[in-house]
Amino acid sequence: MFNLAQRNLKLFFRDKSTVFFSLLAVFIIIGLYVLFLGDTIAKDMNEIKDARFLMDSWIMGGLLAVTSVTTTMGAFGTMVVDRANGHSKDFYASPLKRYQIAGGYVISSFMVSIIMCMITFILAEIYIIANGGELLPMLSMVKVAGIILLSALSSSAMVFFLVSFFSSINAFSTGSTIVGTLIGFLTGIYIPIGNLPDAVQFIVKIFPVTHAGVLFRQVFMAEPLETAFGDLPANVGDSFKEELGIILRFGDQTLQAGTHILVLVGVTIIFFGLAVWNISRKKS
């Protein structure tokens, strides 16, 4: 299983185009924010202290959640290629159990996601500091690393289930394009959650990656939120947090960090089990 995972890792990083396209949605988000969204949003928040630091932290928190999905999707391309080329039949004829083969793909995609998220995290910190922001405290960095692990694991399980239905490269490419297009909307990056219709807000709030984005944003934005809203009434800061997806509310209930973690853990277990079942019932 681990040898298969190592082989998949090498194949992924050897193909530079695959690495690039797995980060394409991330590049698009960064490009839109740097060229348009960043200055526009900051100008509308002139009355808020360190508005640029606040919004840079917000976008970078969401960006890490997006990265965990898109890079995982790219890594699972190896599984689709193996199916399309008939390599999977060789694996199934080997002494490996089907769950071990599935585990090899999941481990490799999980590692790819962690590596790419860590690189994105470092670049995000450099970007924030370059724009006048501050470096995260060491404890916050440890929290971000932990969230990356959890987010990468849950994203691997979800994408594994999705990709388990693909048996051709064209279908996988189409699926990747759709995911890359929608992920920015589903995580509330292109349009803040509070600006969406109620029905769409509900969909965004139950989308598992949104919960990872909330955890990232709460850590990234802890200090700039204190600076910006520390002297203002609590309801002002809460309204801002809800609108930008820093907290999630269902009715009068505000979800806590523990709930977000449980959602991601539950998603990991459920989707991994469904993916293994879906692959096991197929002949190849």
Salt bridges, closest charged atoms under 4 A:
ASP39 OD1 - ARG52 NH1 2.74
ASP56 OD1 - ARG52 NE 3.02
ASP82 OD2 - ARG7 NH1 2.70
ASP82 OD1 - HIS87 ND1 3.45
ASP231 OD2 - LYS49 NZ 3.33
GLU242 OE1 - ARG249 NH1 2.89
